[in-house]
Structure formats: C-alpha cells, structure tokens
C-alpha cells in the first residue's frame, strides 16, 4: 500500500500543479467572507435601508439612507483597521487553526446579531465587527 501511495504521489506531482488547489481554497474563502467585505456589502445597503425607518436621528440621514449606511461602513472600516494588528498577535500566540474556528464562530454570531440592530450606532458597530472578523 505504501508503494501505491508513493507511486500515485509521484505521478500527480509531475502532472498536477498544486497551485490550483490553493487558488480554489482561497476563492472559497473569499466567497465565504463576502458579507463582511467591500465587494459585497453594497448589496445589503438597500435591504438594510428599507428596515431603517424612524431611528435615524440626524435629518440628512432621513433623506439618504444609503449615504448614512456608507458613512457607517466607512467609519467601521477605519476603526476596524486599527484592531487588525492585535489580531496578528493573537494569530501568532494561538495559531491559525485555533483562531480560524474562533473567528468563524464570532463572524457567524455577528451576522446573526446584525439582523437585530435598530439604531445607526448599532449598524456601525455591526459593520465594524463584520469588517474586523470578515
């Protein structure tokens, strides 16, 4: 059996470029973290804006909810960027495998709790957690 595994690995090594496996894995990772990333968050602005009714306290936000959401998203992105070096330290301390499961669980919990927000500040905080974890 050992010789079969060695023979198969040698054959695949000569014919198969394993960079394609890494490309597929990273592509699935990008799709999986899409809700917290800039390339997909704009899809959610209309549904979130429709849910926001009377709790936007500032007058200019009432007239243009998408601008208010973009403003909240921009602030959240800016503030979450300051926490990313701390995430690097945690990755070094605990290892990527352990942190992957922790971050995945926190991202799922954030996505669930984000559906319950009712105020602009809570939307900004939710965006911040999505940006930091996603």
C-alpha positions in Angstrom: 0.0 0.0 0.0 2.9 2.4 0.8 4.4 1.9 -2.6 1.0 2.7 -4.3 0.7 5.9 -2.3 4.3 6.9 -3.2 3.7 6.0 -6.9 0.5 7.9 -7.1 2.0 11.0 -5.4 5.0 10.9 -7.8 2.7 10.7 -10.8 0.4 13.5 -9.5 3.4 15.7 -8.6 4.7 15.5 -12.2 1.3 16.2 -13.8 -0.7 18.3 -11.4 0.1 21.8 -10.3 -1.0 22.2 -6.7 -1.3 26.0 -7.0 -4.8 25.3 -8.5 -5.8 23.7 -5.2 -4.6 26.8 -3.3 -6.5 29.0 -5.8 -9.7 27.1 -5.2 -9.3 27.2 -1.4 -8.7 30.9 -1.4 -11.6 31.5 -3.8 -14.0 29.7 -1.5 -12.6 31.6 1.5 -13.2 34.9 -0.3 -16.8 33.9 -1.1 -17.3 32.7 2.5 -16.2 36.1 3.9 -18.0 38.1 1.3 -20.7 39.6 3.6 -18.1 41.4 5.6 -16.1 42.6 2.6 -16.3 45.7 0.5 -17.1 43.8 -2.7 -20.5 42.5 -1.4 -21.6 44.8 1.3 -23.2 47.3 -1.1 -25.8 44.6 -2.0 -27.1 44.8 1.5 -27.5 48.6 1.7 -31.0 48.6 0.1 -32.5 46.0 2.4 -30.9 47.5 5.5 -32.0 51.0 4.4 -35.6 49.8 4.0 -35.5 48.3 7.5 -34.3 51.6 8.9 -37.4 53.8 9.5 -37.6 56.2 12.3 -34.4 55.8 14.4 -32.1 57.9 12.2 -31.9 60.9 14.4 -30.0 63.2 12.1 -32.1 64.9 9.4 -29.7 64.4 6.5 -29.7 60.6 7.1 -33.5 60.5 6.8 -33.3 61.7 3.2 -30.5 59.5 2.0 -30.2 56.2 4.0 -27.7 54.7 1.6 -25.3 57.6 2.3 -25.8 57.1 6.0 -25.0 53.4 5.7 -22.0 54.1 3.6 -20.8 56.6 6.2 -21.3 54.0 9.0 -19.5 51.4 6.9 -16.6 53.8 6.2 -16.2 54.6 9.9 -16.4 51.0 10.9 -13.8 50.0 8.3 -11.4 52.8 9.5 -11.8 51.8 13.2 -11.6 48.0 12.5 -8.3 48.6 10.7 -6.7 49.7 14.0 -7.6 46.3 15.6 -6.0 44.1 12.9 -2.5 44.2 14.3 -4.0 42.9 17.6 -5.5 40.0 15.5 -2.0 39.3 14.2 -0.6 39.0 17.7 -3.5 36.6 18.6 -2.7 34.5 15.5 0.9 34.3 16.5 0.1 33.3 20.0 -2.7 30.8 19.4 -2.0 29.6 15.9 -4.1 30.0 12.7 -6.1 26.7 13.1 -7.5 27.7 16.6 -8.1 31.3 15.5 -9.9 30.2 12.4 -12.6 28.5 14.4 -12.9 31.3 16.9 -13.1 34.0 14.2 -15.6 31.8 12.2 -17.8 31.4 15.2 -17.6 35.1 16.1 -18.4 36.1 12.4 -21.4 33.9 12.4 -22.6 35.3 15.7 -22.1 38.8 14.4 -24.1 38.1 11.3 -26.9 36.7 13.4 -26.9 39.7 15.8 -26.6 42.1 12.9 -30.1 41.2 11.9 -31.4 42.6 15.2 -29.9 46.1 15.0 -32.3 49.0 15.2 -30.1 52.1 15.5 -27.5 53.8 13.4 -24.8 53.3 16.0 -25.6 49.6 16.2 -25.3 49.4 12.5 -21.9 51.0 12.6 -20.7 48.6 15.4 -22.1 45.7 13.4 -20.3 46.8 10.3 -17.1 47.1 12.4 -17.3 43.6 13.7 -18.1 42.3 10.2 -15.1 44.2 8.8 -12.8 43.1 11.6 -13.8 39.4 11.5 -14.6 39.1 7.8 
